[in-house]
């Protein structure tokens, strides 16, 4: 019996050992299979990532090769008085003084017509006493003439005497999306021409107050935010999508931040170019009031009891322009224009932007707040005077 018991026990041990080996083999095989599968997935993912990155890099290189020749530098020169010798400092007004043309700044621009039209920012070419020279990618320098500036946007068109240029194609800025690739090209620091930076569209419909080195300030609304590096000198250069089409015109940077730049949407530029080509000037619908936008939690919001609207105010000129549609409609200083037709006027949709949907001669209905009471008036939009 004892030997039989030992035999049974030995058989059990063998059986258990076999089962243990089988289970261990199953798990080790499963672990090995899982590890191999994971490695294969990672290799496939790595391969896909490498293909995508390589494809995007190739696209950016191709778009730069194609568009860079159409991006220009704009130099700003002016007559500057200089003394001939340090000794002249001792002679005061009797010292010898010479006037010479000197380069004082620069910006960027890009070709928008084959016969010499170039788009840039208005603040780049705003000095009427300065002269402007366009420097092409091939090094040729051509004197430029300012032919049009936008009354309400920081855009201008200059013209050069050179044919056979290649304009850059525009994209519809209404279709761009946050996160899509953005490429900026321009004359960085007015020194490094055709500098390329890559980023994404970081935000849409931004509203900022932009100022220049002279202290001039301008409200910019419905503009594109990007983290593509934009530096002084990039002003007026193109912001491009991955296909090399213009989605915006670089205009400003945030001074107390990194990688926050702004561009005017391409559709605003397209309308300006079409106006200049058709009429020789930019035609902007005109109401004829000086205003400031009411924002929530502002003193004006508390005083007037509304957190939106265009408050008619007096400034450097009259609050209501004499002979304007606003004067004909009876608008007064202190009125708040709440709506144009069914468009509410807000900080992100100021009066100037709301009017971009209309043309001169269109009749609009304004909702007005006066002395706490709302009313509606109709007026016919006119061309903005020079």
Helices and strands as residue ranges (DSSP letters): H 2-67, G 68-70, E 71-83, G 86-94, E 97-111, E 117-120, G 122-125, E 131-135, E 141-149, E 156-159, G 173-175, E 181-188, E 192-211, E 217-226, E 238-240, E 246-253, E 261-265, H 266-279, E 285-286, E 291-293, H 299-304, E 310-312, H 325-328, E 336-340, E 343-344, H 351-354, G 355-357, E 363-370, E 373-380, E 382-383
